[in-house]
Amino acid sequence: MPRRGENIRKRTDGRWEGRYIESYSNSGKACYRSVYGTTYSDTKEKLKEYKKLCKNTVSKITVKDLCIEWLKMKEDALKPSSYVKYYSSIEKHIIPCFKSVKAMYLTCDLVNDFVQEISYLSEKTIHDLLTLFIQIIKYGQSKNYIGYFDFNSIAYPKIASKELAVFKSSEVTRLVSYVQITFKIEKIGVLLSLFMGIRLGEICALKWKDVNFSEETIRIEKTMQRIKNIDENAESKTKIVIDMPKSQKSIRDIPIPSFILELLKKYKSAGNNYLLTGTPEFIEPRVYQEMFKRYLNEAGVEDINFHALRHTFATRAVEQDFDVKSLSEILGHSSVKFTLERYVHPSDEYKKKNLEKLKIFY
């Protein structure tokens, strides 16, 4: 029988067990931890020490401490680019807003106040910051730094859907003609995105060994990007990282269209050389984006972001009745739904063509 007023009992195996609250679930339900002893007094003393330890830890840790602890815990599991993104978001936005606030006093009202303080940011940025902060808060709950938290009361901003740019058919014709007439191997990147939907970072990271001439496929398993250098002793504020793509689905083999395959055969280089240069030196995404702007200008096409090539590929593929499941896999998306909702923007000509089909009913 437990002693009255205490959470200590004698077990059937002869040991004494003391229970204390270690953390709370998202619904506010207490989660218990047990300590054991050979006597009642021994167990009571252990329980007292563990309760004291929990109380001291909870009372001292600040939101800043919590964020730093969470980052340290996640460091090995995150890609360098993701870690730097989280680190920068926490340092620039979350910590300055909460300063020395104790984690145990963190409430949904304080978090909603935080949303108001960063309202000058885009809805997407605010949404991403909130998603990150909620992860940290849930970690704080698991460590008993934070008690009950009403997550349903957090006011997430509504993200307005933004139609992404695509090239018109006439623009594609002019651009492809320009690339063919003035072709150099670095311009293959334009064709790889426009006719295969490959991302800019993936193109820059491609090496000739990723091209399988016998299978007529290109293997995508790396991406390149420039990220902030958080090492205070580093000479440069940014650095280039070549790492795994953004998701497991992004690791894929893409069939090569015959006309691109012939170009690749003509310019084939050593396996460890980069595809865009044919040398051990790479072209980083930021530099290639500037090169692409020059290509557009010389082709007489309006300036537009390189990623529009990928959007154009997806859109035109659907307009040509391309199997959407296959398209989703080629693009490296997590689902067909995402492909349709995010990347496919039928042209006015395509919409008109479909409307004309209704004539058969009249």
C-alpha angles and dihedrals in degrees: 000000000000115000111254112267093011132090093224126115140167113246126219090250090062098255125119118237127201122190129203136174110261100172146340130246121234089266092054096256114148118245113209133211125196135219124194136210141170093237137032092245093049092050093046091053092049091048091051092052094048092049090049091049092051092046094049093047094048094046096050108042116096129204087256091054090047092052092049092048091049092050091050091049092051099040098096094043097051130079111247091249092051092047092052091047092052092042092052093046092051095045096044102038118009103043096044091052095050101029106167099355110142114242091228089063095051111125137172089253090059090048091050089050087053089055089054092050092055095041089117088073124084119274090246093053092047090048091051092048091051092048089052093046092049089055089054093047092051089050088051089054091051089054092047092244090119128037127201115349125186101222092174090067095061111113107225114194118244111247112220113223110248120204110229121226122259132182120254117239091251091052092050090052093052093045095048091046090052092049092049095048096045098031121168123160094257089062090064086086091071091055094044091057098038097047102025103028095234117164121244094244090050092050093051091051095050119116127192090252087066089066112088104199095182093052092033093228139121119224115221112198105128137054132193129216142155113240137179115277106229093185104109091205094053118115093220127054091218138033140193118248126188110198145140115308121266094275142005089257089060090067100089149134115242123197112239118232110240097245091053091046091056091052091049092051090052094052099033114152140178115308098248094048118102116255096230095052108023086226138086087263118091134209111230121224095250092054093045090051089058090048089051091054088056091050090053092049092050091047092051094243125139115260112265136158118275091239088068087076089064092046089050092051092052094045096048091045091058091045088056090053092253111177103264095213091055090045091052091053092047090052091047095237125160093230144007089240091061091050093054098041099042110030110025118089113164114216124240088250091056092048090050091049090055093047090052088060088069089072090083088071094058 
